[in-house]
Amino acid sequence: MAVIAQAHNATADAGLRGRLLSAIQRMQENRARRAVYRQTVRELNALTTRDLDDLGINRSMITRLAHEAAWGSAQ
């Protein structure tokens, strides 16, 4: 009986460890995506209106473009 309980605890610990590692990985990925978003917004806002016009970008498009750069296009 003790062996079964010990095996069950080891499996539960491995499951918990896996979930924790997965949650940490998701947090790191989200942090990196937010950094890409902020950097894209910062760089596009730094451009002049003329530069943005040359690129075919309106200022109202900046947040959408940054979101697409970080998380991909919404489909």
N, CA, C and O atoms as a GROMACS GRO file, in nm:
protein
  300
    1MET      N    1   0.080  -0.119   0.000
    1MET     CA    2   0.000   0.000   0.000
    1MET      C    3   0.085   0.126   0.000
    1MET      O    4   0.055   0.223  -0.070
    2ALA      N    5   0.191   0.125   0.077
    2ALA     CA    6   0.276   0.242   0.088
    2ALA      C    7   0.343   0.273  -0.046
    2ALA      O    8   0.365   0.390  -0.080
    3VAL      N    9   0.376   0.167  -0.120
    3VAL     CA   10   0.440   0.187  -0.250
    3VAL      C   11   0.344   0.255  -0.347
    3VAL      O   12   0.385   0.342  -0.424
    4ILE      N   13   0.219   0.216  -0.344
    4ILE     CA   14   0.118   0.276  -0.433
    4ILE      C   15   0.099   0.424  -0.396
    4ILE      O   16   0.093   0.509  -0.484
    5ALA      N   17   0.090   0.454  -0.268
    5ALA     CA   18   0.074   0.592  -0.223
    5ALA      C   19   0.195   0.676  -0.261
    5ALA      O   20   0.181   0.792  -0.302
    6GLN      N   21   0.313   0.619  -0.249
    6GLN     CA   22   0.435   0.692  -0.285
    6GLN      C   23   0.439   0.718  -0.435
    6GLN      O   24   0.476   0.827  -0.477
    7ALA      N   25   0.400   0.621  -0.516
    7ALA     CA   26   0.398   0.638  -0.662
    7ALA      C   27   0.295   0.743  -0.700
    7ALA      O   28   0.318   0.824  -0.790
    8HIS      N   29   0.182   0.743  -0.632
    8HIS     CA   30   0.078   0.842  -0.659
    8HIS      C   31   0.127   0.983  -0.625
    8HIS      O   32   0.102   1.077  -0.701
    9ASN      N   33   0.196   0.998  -0.512
    9ASN     CA   34   0.251   1.129  -0.472
    9ASN      C   35   0.356   1.177  -0.572
    9ASN      O   36   0.362   1.295  -0.604
   10ALA      N   37   0.440   1.084  -0.621
   10ALA     CA   38   0.543   1.120  -0.718
   10ALA      C   39   0.479   1.168  -0.848
   10ALA      O   40   0.526   1.264  -0.909
   11THR      N   41   0.372   1.100  -0.890
   11THR     CA   42   0.301   1.140  -1.012
   11THR      C   43   0.236   1.277  -0.993
   11THR      O   44   0.240   1.361  -1.082
   12ALA      N   45   0.176   1.299  -0.877
   12ALA     CA   46   0.113   1.428  -0.848
   12ALA      C   47   0.217   1.539  -0.846
   12ALA      O   48   0.192   1.648  -0.897
   13ASP      N   49   0.333   1.511  -0.786
   13ASP     CA   50   0.440   1.611  -0.782
   13ASP      C   51   0.489   1.643  -0.923
   13ASP      O   52   0.513   1.759  -0.955
   14ALA      N   53   0.503   1.540  -1.007
   14ALA     CA   54   0.548   1.563  -1.145
   14ALA      C   55   0.445   1.644  -1.220
   14ALA      O   56   0.481   1.731  -1.300
   15GLY      N   57   0.316   1.618  -1.198
   15GLY     CA   58   0.211   1.694  -1.262
   15GLY      C   59   0.211   1.840  -1.218
   15GLY      O   60   0.197   1.931  -1.299
   16LEU      N   61   0.228   1.860  -1.088
   16LEU     CA   62   0.233   1.997  -1.035
   16LEU      C   63   0.356   2.069  -1.088
   16LEU      O   64   0.348   2.186  -1.126
   17ARG      N   65   0.469   2.000  -1.090
   17ARG     CA   66   0.592   2.061  -1.140
   17ARG      C   67   0.575   2.098  -1.288
   17ARG      O   68   0.617   2.206  -1.330
   18GLY      N   69   0.515   2.009  -1.364
   18GLY     CA   70   0.493   2.037  -1.505
   18GLY      C   71   0.401   2.157  -1.526
   18GLY      O   72   0.426   2.242  -1.612
   19ARG      N   73   0.295   2.165  -1.446
   19ARG     CA   74   0.203   2.279  -1.457
   19ARG      C   75   0.271   2.408  -1.419
   19ARG      O   76   0.250   2.512  -1.482
   20LEU      N   77   0.354   2.403  -1.315
   20LEU     CA   78   0.426   2.524  -1.273
   20LEU      C   79   0.525   2.569  -1.380
   20LEU      O   80   0.534   2.688  -1.412
   21LEU      N   81   0.598   2.474  -1.436
   21LEU     CA   82   0.693   2.509  -1.542
   21LEU      C   83   0.621   2.564  -1.664
   21LEU      O   84   0.668   2.658  -1.728
   22SER      N   85   0.506   2.506  -1.696
   22SER     CA   86   0.427   2.555  -1.808
   22SER      C   87   0.377   2.697  -1.783
   22SER      O   88   0.380   2.782  -1.872
   23ALA      N   89   0.331   2.723  -1.661
   23ALA     CA   90   0.283   2.857  -1.626
   23ALA      C   91   0.396   2.959  -1.633
   23ALA      O   92   0.376   3.071  -1.680
   24ILE      N   93   0.514   2.922  -1.586
   24ILE     CA   94   0.629   3.011  -1.591
   24ILE      C   95   0.667   3.040  -1.735
   24ILE      O   96   0.698   3.154  -1.770
   25GLN      N   97   0.664   2.937  -1.819
   25GLN     CA   98   0.697   2.956  -1.961
   25GLN      C   99   0.597   3.049  -2.028
   25GLN      O  100   0.636   3.136  -2.106
   26ARG      N  101   0.467   3.032  -1.999
   26ARG     CA  102   0.366   3.121  -2.056
   26ARG      C  103   0.387   3.265  -2.011
   26ARG      O  104   0.372   3.358  -2.090
   27MET      N  105   0.422   3.284  -1.885
   27MET     CA  106   0.447   3.419  -1.834
   27MET      C  107   0.567   3.482  -1.905
   27MET      O  108   0.564   3.601  -1.938
   28GLN      N  109   0.671   3.404  -1.928
   28GLN     CA  110   0.789   3.456  -1.998
   28GLN      C  111   0.755   3.492  -2.142
   28GLN      O  112   0.799   3.595  -2.193
   29GLU      N  113   0.676   3.408  -2.209
   29GLU     CA  114   0.636   3.436  -2.347
   29GLU      C  115   0.550   3.562  -2.353
   29GLU      O  116   0.569   3.646  -2.442
   30ASN      N  117   0.456   3.576  -2.260
   30ASN     CA  118   0.372   3.696  -2.257
   30ASN      C  119   0.453   3.821  -2.229
   30ASN      O  120   0.427   3.927  -2.286
   31ARG      N  121   0.551   3.809  -2.141
   31ARG     CA  122   0.638   3.923  -2.112
   31ARG      C  123   0.716   3.966  -2.237
   31ARG      O  124   0.728   4.085  -2.265
   32ALA      N  125   0.767   3.867  -2.310
   32ALA     CA  126   0.840   3.898  -2.433
   32ALA      C  127   0.748   3.960  -2.537
   32ALA      O  128   0.788   4.053  -2.608
   33ARG      N  129   0.626   3.911  -2.547
   33ARG     CA  130   0.530   3.968  -2.644
   33ARG      C  131   0.495   4.112  -2.608
   33ARG      O  132   0.486   4.198  -2.695
   34ARG      N  133   0.475   4.138  -2.478
   34ARG     CA  134   0.446   4.276  -2.436
   34ARG      C  135   0.562   4.368  -2.466
   34ARG      O  136   0.542   4.484  -2.502
   35ALA      N  137   0.684   4.318  -2.452
   35ALA     CA  138   0.803   4.398  -2.484
   35ALA      C  139   0.807   4.431  -2.633
   35ALA      O  140   0.839   4.544  -2.671
   36VAL      N  141   0.774   4.334  -2.717
   36VAL     CA  142   0.769   4.358  -2.862
   36VAL      C  143   0.662   4.463  -2.892
   36VAL      O  144   0.685   4.554  -2.972
   37TYR      N  145   0.545   4.450  -2.829
   37TYR     CA  146   0.437   4.546  -2.850
   37TYR      C  147   0.481   4.688  -2.812
   37TYR      O  148   0.464   4.782  -2.890
   38ARG      N  149   0.537   4.702  -2.692
   38ARG     CA  150   0.579   4.835  -2.646
   38ARG      C  151   0.687   4.894  -2.736
   38ARG      O  152   0.683   5.013  -2.767
   39GLN      N  153   0.783   4.813  -2.777
   39GLN     CA  154   0.891   4.862  -2.863
   39GLN      C  155   0.836   4.905  -2.999
   39GLN      O  156   0.878   5.008  -3.052
   40THR      N  157   0.744   4.828  -3.054
   40THR     CA  158   0.686   4.863  -3.184
   40THR      C  159   0.610   4.994  -3.175
   40THR      O  160   0.623   5.081  -3.262
   41VAL      N  161   0.529   5.009  -3.071
   41VAL     CA  162   0.454   5.134  -3.052
   41VAL      C  163   0.551   5.251  -3.037
   41VAL      O  164   0.531   5.356  -3.098
   42ARG      N  165   0.654   5.232  -2.957
   42ARG     CA  166   0.751   5.339  -2.933
   42ARG      C  167   0.821   5.380  -3.062
   42ARG      O  168   0.835   5.499  -3.090
   43GLU      N  169   0.864   5.282  -3.141
   43GLU     CA  170   0.937   5.313  -3.265
   43GLU      C  171   0.846   5.379  -3.369
   43GLU      O  172   0.888   5.473  -3.437
   44LEU      N  173   0.723   5.330  -3.383
   44LEU     CA  174   0.632   5.390  -3.481
   44LEU      C  175   0.589   5.530  -3.438
   44LEU      O  176   0.575   5.619  -3.522
   45ASN      N  177   0.568   5.550  -3.309
   45ASN     CA  178   0.532   5.685  -3.262
   45ASN      C  179   0.647   5.783  -3.279
   45ASN      O  180   0.624   5.904  -3.288
   46ALA      N  181   0.769   5.734  -3.284
   46ALA     CA  182   0.885   5.822  -3.300
   46ALA      C  183   0.898   5.872  -3.443
   46ALA      O  184   0.966   5.972  -3.467
   47LEU      N  185   0.834   5.805  -3.539
   47LEU     CA  186   0.842   5.848  -3.678
   47LEU      C  187   0.757   5.972  -3.702
   47LEU      O  188   0.657   5.994  -3.634
   48THR      N  189   0.799   6.052  -3.798
   48THR     CA  190   0.720   6.168  -3.834
   48THR      C  191   0.599   6.123  -3.915
   48THR      O  192   0.595   6.012  -3.968
   49THR      N  193   0.501   6.211  -3.924
   49THR     CA  194   0.381   6.180  -4.002
   49THR      C  195   0.419   6.154  -4.148
   49THR      O  196   0.359   6.069  -4.213
   50ARG      N  197   0.515   6.227  -4.197
   50ARG     CA  198   0.560   6.207  -4.336
   50ARG      C  199   0.622   6.069  -4.354
   50ARG      O  200   0.596   6.001  -4.453
   51ASP      N  201   0.706   6.028  -4.258
   51ASP     CA  202   0.765   5.894  -4.264
   51ASP      C  203   0.657   5.786  -4.262
   51ASP      O  204   0.662   5.690  -4.338
   52LEU      N  205   0.558   5.804  -4.174
   52LEU     CA  206   0.449   5.707  -4.167
   52LEU      C  207   0.370   5.704  -4.298
   52LEU      O  208   0.331   5.598  -4.345
   53ASP      N  209   0.347   5.822  -4.357
   53ASP     CA  210   0.277   5.828  -4.486
   53ASP      C  211   0.355   5.753  -4.593
   53ASP      O  212   0.296   5.683  -4.676
   54ASP      N  213   0.487   5.767  -4.592
   54ASP     CA  214   0.569   5.696  -4.690
   54ASP      C  215   0.555   5.544  -4.674
   54ASP      O  216   0.564   5.470  -4.771
   55LEU      N  217   0.532   5.501  -4.551
   55LEU     CA  218   0.515   5.358  -4.524
   55LEU      C  219   0.370   5.312  -4.542
   55LEU      O  220   0.340   5.192  -4.536
   56GLY      N  221   0.282   5.406  -4.565
   56GLY     CA  222   0.140   5.373  -4.580
   56GLY      C  223   0.072   5.345  -4.447
   56GLY      O  224  -0.023   5.267  -4.440
   57ILE      N  225   0.121   5.409  -4.343
   57ILE     CA  226   0.067   5.387  -4.208
   57ILE      C  227   0.007   5.517  -4.156
   57ILE      O  228   0.068   5.623  -4.164
   58ASN      N  229  -0.114   5.506  -4.103
   58ASN     CA  230  -0.178   5.618  -4.037
   58ASN      C  231  -0.153   5.602  -3.887
   58ASN      O  232  -0.141   5.490  -3.838
   59ARG      N  233  -0.144   5.712  -3.814
   59ARG     CA  234  -0.116   5.704  -3.670
   59ARG      C  235  -0.218   5.620  -3.596
   59ARG      O  236  -0.186   5.556  -3.496
   60SER      N  237  -0.341   5.619  -3.644
   60SER     CA  238  -0.445   5.540  -3.577
   60SER      C  239  -0.423   5.390  -3.594
   60SER      O  240  -0.489   5.311  -3.528
   61MET      N  241  -0.333   5.350  -3.681
   61MET     CA  242  -0.305   5.209  -3.707
   61MET      C  243  -0.193   5.154  -3.619
   61MET      O  244  -0.169   5.033  -3.618
   62ILE      N  245  -0.124   5.240  -3.546
   62ILE     CA  246  -0.003   5.199  -3.474
   62ILE      C  247  -0.031   5.089  -3.373
   62ILE      O  248   0.042   4.990  -3.369
   63THR      N  249  -0.134   5.104  -3.290
   63THR     CA  250  -0.158   5.003  -3.187
   63THR      C  251  -0.197   4.869  -3.249
   63THR      O  252  -0.157   4.764  -3.199
   64ARG      N  253  -0.274   4.871  -3.357
   64ARG     CA  254  -0.311   4.746  -3.424
   64ARG      C  255  -0.190   4.678  -3.484
   64ARG      O  256  -0.174   4.557  -3.472
   65LEU      N  257  -0.104   4.757  -3.548
   65LEU     CA  258   0.018   4.700  -3.607
   65LEU      C  259   0.110   4.643  -3.500
   65LEU      O  260   0.172   4.538  -3.519
   66ALA      N  261   0.119   4.712  -3.387
   66ALA     CA  262   0.203   4.662  -3.277
   66ALA      C  263   0.145   4.533  -3.221
   66ALA      O  264   0.219   4.440  -3.188
   67HIS      N  265   0.014   4.527  -3.209
   67HIS     CA  266  -0.050   4.405  -3.160
   67HIS      C  267  -0.024   4.289  -3.256
   67HIS      O  268   0.006   4.178  -3.213
   68GLU      N  269  -0.034   4.314  -3.386
   68GLU     CA  270  -0.006   4.211  -3.484
   68GLU      C  271   0.140   4.167  -3.480
   68GLU      O  272   0.170   4.050  -3.498
   69ALA      N  273   0.231   4.262  -3.455
   69ALA     CA  274   0.373   4.228  -3.446
   69ALA      C  275   0.400   4.137  -3.326
   69ALA      O  276   0.484   4.048  -3.333
   70ALA      N  277   0.329   4.160  -3.218
   70ALA     CA  278   0.354   4.083  -3.096
   70ALA      C  279   0.276   3.950  -3.092
   70ALA      O  280   0.331   3.847  -3.053
   71TRP      N  281   0.151   3.954  -3.132
   71TRP     CA  282   0.066   3.836  -3.117
   71TRP      C  283   0.019   3.777  -3.248
   71TRP      O  284  -0.054   3.677  -3.248
   72GLY      N  285   0.057   3.835  -3.360
   72GLY     CA  286   0.014   3.784  -3.489
   72GLY      C  287  -0.117   3.846  -3.530
   72GLY      O  288  -0.185   3.910  -3.449
   73SER      N  289  -0.152   3.827  -3.655
   73SER     CA  290  -0.275   3.889  -3.706
   73SER      C  291  -0.398   3.816  -3.652
   73SER      O  292  -0.397   3.695  -3.633
   74ALA      N  293  -0.500   3.892  -3.628
   74ALA     CA  294  -0.625   3.836  -3.578
   74ALA      C  295  -0.704   3.777  -3.696
   74ALA      O  296  -0.737   3.847  -3.791
   75GLN      N  297  -0.732   3.649  -3.686
   75GLN     CA  298  -0.808   3.584  -3.794
   75GLN      C  299  -0.929   3.517  -3.742
   75GLN      O  300  -1.005   3.457  -3.819
   0.00000   0.00000   0.00000
